[in-house]
Amino acid sequence: MIKERQFDNNSTFFDIGIDEKLDNFATLYCVMSETKKKRTDITRLALRYLQHDRTLTDNEIAIAKTIMDDSFYKKLKKYHHCKLCSNDFNREVLTEYSSKFKFWEVCFPTVPYFPGNMMIYLKERAKKKKENLWELSYDELLELKKIIIDLKLRLNIYLFDGNLIGINVLFNQISKSQLCIHGHIELMVKNIDKLNYGCRLLSMRNYDPTVKLLNSQVEDSIGIIKTLEGIRINLKTIDINSALILIKNYENEMINLINLGNILRNGKKEVSNDFELALLNGMSPAPANSIYITDYRNELFLSSVPEIIPPTIPLSEVGSLDDEENLYLTKFNATTPNSDFSIIRKYSPLVRPSSKISTNTPYSNNVKELTLSMKRILK
């Protein structure tokens, strides 16, 4: 059987482990319009302060100083656990479609981050409060797989005419704003960069410098693919329970590195090598582990992609503060002890990044039409 790639002339992270040879490696990147994010304003204010902007008000200066010393981010939690399991979780639930399933509910989020992006979460999340993928039961995982297969089948028949090559579900772990486990459902549409949805291919490959060390601690085995970005596990070769144990252990090693970074920053250990120095200076204020379940080209993979030490740039290379896309990709690291590492420039999530801007764009209506079509089909 011919396994058709998502992109005719380019390989991406998701082709690793399927193709023996990768051609013209690229990263799919999208910009979602009309999705205002408060973090853009926070970043702009911090950068204006660093650039000694004399038009800042006393109140803005006071806020900027709290961003610099990290106290801005240490406000009391509003929710007992997280917003996702509270009554304040706003979304458009696919009620009829979700009624077919026992454990999972599917919705369209109020702030999508990918064209046609849906969310999936446990119906009983308020009672169960599960936070990690490996806490799911076998039946919950089996139903999740069924939903992925069903979505791919339905949308291909009624909308994409066979051009939906795969379904990718992203679960964010470690530092996450919503603690209850939830997945972001992404459509892997054939040559989506040509369909005017705000997607384009970048000739870049994003990966974290900690991965080399993390991968060295994973035993070589058939079904485990070690990549620059992390690890990929073939679920046709390795059973799901064994795969989840691997992913759990991999994340535990990430947490050990993060704990080491905190020990170094608290002055409880002297730096003894270049890696520890990089961790001391460059560790992200919000380390992440992107876990993907991907049904693509008749294969099923579980992947783990760490983001612990992001790339930094000098203040002089920040660019325009009026460019929302630029600001979304620029973040301030308030926890670093070295001001040379205080400005982070990163595409996130690493292997399929997305930015958000508040303005309308020429492709905005196309994305809205796509979402409306999916709603009609899944009712």
LINLIN-V361861 format. One record per backbone hydrogen bond with DSSP energy under -0.5 kcal/mol. CO is the residue of the C=O (numbers start at 0). NH is the residue of the N-H. E is the energy in kcal/mol with one decimal. If there is no record, write none. Layout:
co=CO nh=NH e=E
co=CO nh=NH e=E
This chain:
co=1 nh=3 e=-1.0
co=5 nh=190 e=-3.1
co=10 nh=25 e=-2.7
co=11 nh=14 e=-1.9
co=12 nh=15 e=-1.3
co=14 nh=17 e=-1.9
co=14 nh=18 e=-2.2
co=18 nh=16 e=-0.6
co=22 nh=10 e=-1.9
co=26 nh=201 e=-2.8
co=28 nh=199 e=-2.9
co=29 nh=354 e=-2.2
co=30 nh=32 e=-0.5
co=31 nh=356 e=-2.6
co=36 nh=39 e=-1.1
co=36 nh=40 e=-0.7
co=37 nh=41 e=-1.8
co=38 nh=42 e=-2.5
co=39 nh=43 e=-2.3
co=40 nh=44 e=-2.3
co=41 nh=45 e=-2.3
co=42 nh=46 e=-2.4
co=43 nh=47 e=-2.5
co=44 nh=48 e=-2.0
co=45 nh=49 e=-2.2
co=46 nh=50 e=-1.9
co=47 nh=52 e=-2.5
co=48 nh=51 e=-1.6
co=52 nh=55 e=-1.1
co=56 nh=60 e=-2.4
co=57 nh=61 e=-2.2
co=58 nh=62 e=-2.1
co=59 nh=63 e=-2.7
co=60 nh=64 e=-2.1
co=61 nh=65 e=-1.3
co=62 nh=66 e=-1.6
co=63 nh=67 e=-2.2
co=64 nh=68 e=-1.9
co=65 nh=70 e=-0.6
co=65 nh=71 e=-2.2
co=66 nh=69 e=-0.7
co=69 nh=72 e=-0.8
co=70 nh=73 e=-1.2
co=81 nh=84 e=-0.8
co=82 nh=85 e=-1.6
co=85 nh=88 e=-0.9
co=87 nh=89 e=-1.0
co=89 nh=109 e=-0.7
co=90 nh=92 e=-0.8
co=91 nh=107 e=-2.4
co=92 nh=94 e=-1.7
co=93 nh=97 e=-3.0
co=94 nh=98 e=-1.6
co=96 nh=99 e=-1.4
co=97 nh=100 e=-1.9
co=102 nh=122 e=-3.0
co=104 nh=120 e=-1.9
co=105 nh=93 e=-2.7
co=106 nh=108 e=-0.5
co=106 nh=118 e=-2.7
co=107 nh=91 e=-2.6
co=113 nh=116 e=-2.4
co=117 nh=184 e=-3.2
co=118 nh=106 e=-2.4
co=119 nh=182 e=-2.9
co=120 nh=104 e=-2.7
co=121 nh=124 e=-1.3
co=123 nh=126 e=-0.7
co=123 nh=127 e=-2.8
co=124 nh=128 e=-2.6
co=129 nh=180 e=-3.1
co=131 nh=134 e=-2.0
co=132 nh=135 e=-1.7
co=136 nh=140 e=-2.3
co=137 nh=141 e=-2.6
co=138 nh=142 e=-2.2
co=139 nh=143 e=-1.9
co=140 nh=144 e=-2.1
co=141 nh=145 e=-1.9
co=142 nh=146 e=-2.3
co=143 nh=147 e=-2.1
co=144 nh=148 e=-2.3
co=145 nh=149 e=-2.5
co=146 nh=150 e=-2.9
co=147 nh=151 e=-2.1
co=148 nh=152 e=-2.1
co=149 nh=153 e=-2.8
co=150 nh=154 e=-2.5
co=151 nh=155 e=-1.5
co=152 nh=156 e=-2.0
co=153 nh=157 e=-2.5
co=154 nh=158 e=-1.6
co=154 nh=159 e=-2.7
co=155 nh=160 e=-1.0
co=155 nh=161 e=-0.8
co=159 nh=162 e=-2.0
co=162 nh=164 e=-1.1
co=162 nh=189 e=-3.3
co=164 nh=296 e=-1.5
co=165 nh=187 e=-2.5
co=166 nh=294 e=-2.6
co=167 nh=169 e=-0.5
co=167 nh=185 e=-3.8
co=168 nh=170 e=-0.5
co=168 nh=292 e=-2.3
co=169 nh=183 e=-2.4
co=170 nh=290 e=-3.1
co=172 nh=174 e=-0.8
co=172 nh=288 e=-1.5
co=173 nh=175 e=-0.7
co=176 nh=178 e=-0.6
co=180 nh=121 e=-0.7
co=182 nh=119 e=-2.2
co=182 nh=184 e=-0.7
co=183 nh=169 e=-2.4
co=183 nh=185 e=-0.6
co=184 nh=117 e=-1.6
co=185 nh=167 e=-2.5
co=185 nh=187 e=-0.5
co=186 nh=188 e=-1.3
co=187 nh=164 e=-1.8
co=187 nh=165 e=-1.1
co=188 nh=191 e=-1.3
co=190 nh=193 e=-2.2
co=191 nh=194 e=-1.5
co=197 nh=30 e=-1.9
co=199 nh=28 e=-2.8
co=201 nh=26 e=-2.4
co=201 nh=203 e=-2.0
co=207 nh=210 e=-1.6
co=209 nh=213 e=-2.3
co=210 nh=214 e=-3.4
co=211 nh=215 e=-1.4
co=212 nh=216 e=-0.7
co=213 nh=216 e=-1.0
co=214 nh=217 e=-1.6
co=216 nh=218 e=-0.5
co=220 nh=223 e=-2.0
co=222 nh=224 e=-0.6
co=222 nh=233 e=-2.9
co=223 nh=225 e=-0.6
co=224 nh=226 e=-0.5
co=224 nh=231 e=-2.5
co=228 nh=305 e=-0.6
co=229 nh=226 e=-3.0
co=230 nh=303 e=-2.5
co=231 nh=224 e=-3.3
co=232 nh=234 e=-0.7
co=232 nh=301 e=-2.3
co=233 nh=236 e=-1.3
co=233 nh=237 e=-2.6
co=238 nh=242 e=-2.4
co=239 nh=243 e=-2.5
co=240 nh=244 e=-1.8
co=241 nh=245 e=-2.1
co=242 nh=246 e=-2.4
co=243 nh=247 e=-2.6
co=244 nh=248 e=-2.6
co=245 nh=249 e=-2.3
co=246 nh=250 e=-2.4
co=247 nh=251 e=-2.3
co=248 nh=252 e=-1.8
co=249 nh=253 e=-1.5
co=250 nh=254 e=-2.6
co=251 nh=255 e=-2.0
co=252 nh=256 e=-1.8
co=253 nh=257 e=-2.4
co=254 nh=258 e=-2.8
co=255 nh=259 e=-2.1
co=256 nh=260 e=-2.4
co=257 nh=261 e=-2.2
co=258 nh=262 e=-2.3
co=259 nh=263 e=-2.5
co=260 nh=264 e=-2.2
co=261 nh=265 e=-1.8
co=262 nh=267 e=-2.3
co=262 nh=268 e=-0.6
co=263 nh=266 e=-1.2
co=272 nh=276 e=-1.8
co=273 nh=277 e=-2.3
co=274 nh=278 e=-2.3
co=275 nh=279 e=-2.6
co=276 nh=280 e=-2.4
co=277 nh=281 e=-2.9
co=278 nh=282 e=-1.5
co=279 nh=336 e=-0.5
co=281 nh=309 e=-0.6
co=283 nh=286 e=-0.6
co=286 nh=174 e=-1.6
co=287 nh=306 e=-2.8
co=288 nh=172 e=-2.0
co=288 nh=290 e=-0.7
co=289 nh=291 e=-0.5
co=289 nh=304 e=-2.4
co=290 nh=170 e=-3.4
co=291 nh=293 e=-0.5
co=291 nh=302 e=-2.6
co=292 nh=168 e=-2.5
co=292 nh=294 e=-0.5
co=293 nh=295 e=-0.8
co=293 nh=300 e=-2.3
co=294 nh=166 e=-2.2
co=295 nh=298 e=-1.2
co=298 nh=295 e=-2.2
co=299 nh=234 e=-2.7
co=300 nh=293 e=-2.6
co=301 nh=232 e=-2.7
co=302 nh=291 e=-2.1
co=303 nh=230 e=-1.8
co=304 nh=289 e=-2.6
co=306 nh=287 e=-2.4
co=307 nh=283 e=-3.2
co=307 nh=309 e=-0.6
co=308 nh=208 e=-0.6
co=310 nh=344 e=-2.1
co=313 nh=316 e=-1.9
co=314 nh=317 e=-1.5
co=319 nh=322 e=-0.7
co=321 nh=323 e=-0.9
co=322 nh=326 e=-2.2
co=323 nh=327 e=-2.4
co=324 nh=328 e=-1.5
co=325 nh=329 e=-0.6
co=326 nh=329 e=-0.6
co=328 nh=345 e=-2.3
co=330 nh=332 e=-0.5
co=330 nh=343 e=-3.3
co=331 nh=333 e=-1.0
co=332 nh=335 e=-0.6
co=336 nh=338 e=-0.6
co=337 nh=340 e=-2.4
co=338 nh=341 e=-1.5
co=341 nh=332 e=-3.5
co=341 nh=343 e=-0.6
co=342 nh=312 e=-2.0
co=343 nh=330 e=-2.9
co=343 nh=345 e=-0.5
co=345 nh=347 e=-0.6
co=347 nh=353 e=-1.8
co=348 nh=351 e=-1.1
co=350 nh=27 e=-0.5
co=352 nh=29 e=-1.5
co=354 nh=31 e=-3.1
co=356 nh=34 e=-3.0
co=358 nh=33 e=-1.4
co=360 nh=363 e=-1.6
co=362 nh=366 e=-1.8
co=363 nh=367 e=-2.1
co=364 nh=368 e=-2.7
co=365 nh=369 e=-2.1
co=366 nh=370 e=-2.1
co=367 nh=371 e=-2.5
co=368 nh=372 e=-2.4
co=369 nh=373 e=-2.1
co=370 nh=374 e=-2.3
co=371 nh=375 e=-2.2
co=372 nh=376 e=-2.0
co=373 nh=377 e=-2.3
co=374 nh=378 e=-0.6
co=375 nh=378 e=-0.6
